[in-house]
Amino acid sequence: MNTRRDEGTAIARLVGGAANLTVGWIYLWNTLELGILWLRRDLAPERIEPPLDTEVLERAKSVTTDEITALLDRLIAGGASK
């Protein structure tokens, strides 16, 4: 995994809770790695807004941790985080 992150852009938000709160932001780094900035660890994300492009996720799988890609895969498939 390349640990050099020169530039990242928020590409989607993780939404959860009955009030549809932003619980985190998904960042795409110039290394193609995906990262999550958590805002509310006490709430489980239920969906991604806007929907994450599956091509972006597939490219990121070679440089992103399995924990992050598994979470995003579940949310794309329509399953809430556990």
N, C-alpha and C positions, 0 to 999 in steps of 0.2 A: 504494500500500500504506500502510495506517495503521501508523505506527511506535509509537503509544501502546499499551502493554500494561499495563493496570491489574491484571488478575487472570487467572491461568491455572490450569488444573486438569489433572493427569495423568489421561488417559482410557484409556490402553493402554500396553503395553510391547512393545518389539521384542525378539524372542527369536532367538538364533542359537547356532551351535556345537554340537558333539556333546553337550555337557553341558547344553544348553538354558539357557544363561545369558542374563540380561537385558543386552542390548547398548545399549539406549536406552529412553527414555520419550517417548511422544507427548503433547504438551500442547495443550489447546484453550484459546485465549485469549478473553476477553470480546469481542474484535473479530471472532470467528469464524475467526481465523487459526490454523493448526496449526503447531506447532514441535516440534523434536526435541532432547531433551537426551541427548547421546551419552555413554555410560559406557565402551564398549569399541569404539573405532574400528578395532581390529585384527580384529574379527569381523564378518562380514556378517550382517545380519538375515535370517532365513528366514521368519518369520511374525509376526503381530500377535496379542497376547492381551490382553484378549478381542478378538474380531474387531471391526474398526472399522466403524461404521455407514456405509454408502455415502452416505447423505444428508448426514452430517456432512462427509464428504470433498467432495461436490459443492458444498456451501455454502462450504467453505473455499477452493475453487479460485479464486475472484475476489480473494482477499487473501493467498494463500499462494504461495511461490515454486514454479515449475514443477519444480525439482529435488526438493522434498519431496513434492509431489503425485504425481509420476511414480514415485517410490520406493514410496509407499503404494499406488498403483494396482497396481504389479507384485506387491506382497506380498498384496494382497486377491485378485488373480487366481491366486495360488498359486505365483508365481515368486520365487525368492530374489533378493536384491540382488546386483549385480555389482560 
